[in-house]
Amino acid sequence: MRRLVVVLIACFVFGSVAYAADFPTKPITIIVPAKPGGGFDITSRVAAAGWEKLLGQPMTFAYIPGASTMIGQSRMMNSPADGYTIIMTSILMHAMSVATSEENNKMCGWDKVAFVGNLVADPDVLMVHKDSQWTHAKDWLAHAKKSKKTLTVSTPYPLSVGQLATNVLIRETGINAKGVPFNSGSKSRNALAGKHVDACIGPYCSASVKKAFIRGIGSFTKKKAYPGIWDMPTMTEAAGVPVAALYDSYCFMIKEETLKKAPEAYKKLVATLKQAAETKETKEMAKKTGMENFIEYWSPEECDAYVDDFRKNVWPKYVDVMVKK
C-alpha cells in the first residue's frame, strides 16, 4: 500500500511537471474589458502578434465591456487559475479600483491579481476638435478659466485615468469645466469628433486614430510626448503649475492564484511577453496600428513599483477629486 502511494505521488509530480513544460496546449484567452477598436483591443493584438508565435498557440479575444472594466475583471476571476485566461487593462485603473472600493475588491477581486507585464505606456492628452480655434493647451485653459459656460470634457470611464486627469486639471488650474465619463474610450473620442463636447482627455495613441477629426493640444507628461503625431506642450508647461504625469499603461494581469496552482505557466507567460515585445511580428503590428512610439515593456516587478508609487505619492493627493464622501 505504501509503495502504491509513493508511485501515485511520483506520477502526480512528474505529470504536473510535464504539463507545465507543455504549456500551453490550447488557445489562450485575452479578456478585453471594452469594445473592439480601443486601446485595450489594439494593445492586445499588438502583443498577440508575436506572443502567440512564441507560445505555439493562438490567442483569442473575449470582448466584455462594462462597469469601468469590472465585468471583464469578474469574468477573469471566475476562470480557472491555469494560465489560460488573462486580462488586458490599465495599471492605474487597476490601482484606483483597488484603492476606492472594498466592495468592488470583494466582488471583482481587483486585489487578487498578478501582473504578467506591461507592453504600452500611453500618456493622457487634452484634445479638441480639429476645427477648434485652440491649438495650444495654454490658450484653451485661459478660455476655460473665464468661460461663463461650464465646458464639457469627455473621458473614457468614471474610474479612468482620463477622468482622474480631468479632475486634477480642474483642481490645479481652476478652469470652469467638468468631466463627462462615457463607458468606453472610443465613445468619449467620438463625442468630441461629433462636437458633442468641448474637449476630451484620454490616452494619446488610441486617440491618434481619430486625428482626421481631433487634435491633441497638451500632454500629461513630464516632457513633450511624441511630436511626430501632435506637437504639443506638457500640461505643466501650459498651466504654469505642476500637473501630474498620468499614463494609461496597458498591462496584462492574471489571477494571483495561478502563481501557486500553475507557477510554470505563469513564468512562461511572463518570459514570453518580454520576448514578444522585441519580435518582428509585434513591431510590425505596432507600426501598422500607430503604436510603435508607445511600446514600453515593464516587468511584473516594475508594474508593482509603479502602482506603489502611485498609491503613495499621487493618489493621496487627489483621491478626494475622484471619490466623493
FENLIN-V915103 format. One line per field, one symbol per residue. ss: DSSP state (@ for helix, = for strand, . for the rest). psi: psi as a letter, one per 40 degrees, with the letter a starting at -180 (. if undefined). Layout:
ss: ???
psi: ???
//
This chain:
ss: .@@@@@@@@@@@@@@@@@@@@@.....=====......@@@@@@@@@@@@@@@@@...=====......@@@@@@@@.......======@@@@@@@@@@.@@@@@@@....=================.......@@@@@@@@@@....=====.....@@@@@@@@@@@@@...=====...@@@@@@@@@.....=====@@@@@.....======.............==@@@@@.......=========..@@@@.@@@@@@@@@@@@@@...@@@@@@@@@......====.@@@@@@@@@@@@@@@@@@@@@@@...
psi: dddddddddddddddddddddehieiihhhhhfiiieadddddddddddddddddeiihihhhgiiffedddddddeeiigeeehiihahddddddddddhddddddefdefiihdiidhhhiiihiiideiehehdddddddddehdhhihhiididgiddddddddddddefigiihgiafidddddddddefeidiihahddddeefeediiheiigidihhgedchhiiidddddeihhihhighhihiihddddddgdddddddddddddddeidddddddddeeedeehghhiddddddddddddddddddedeedhh.
//
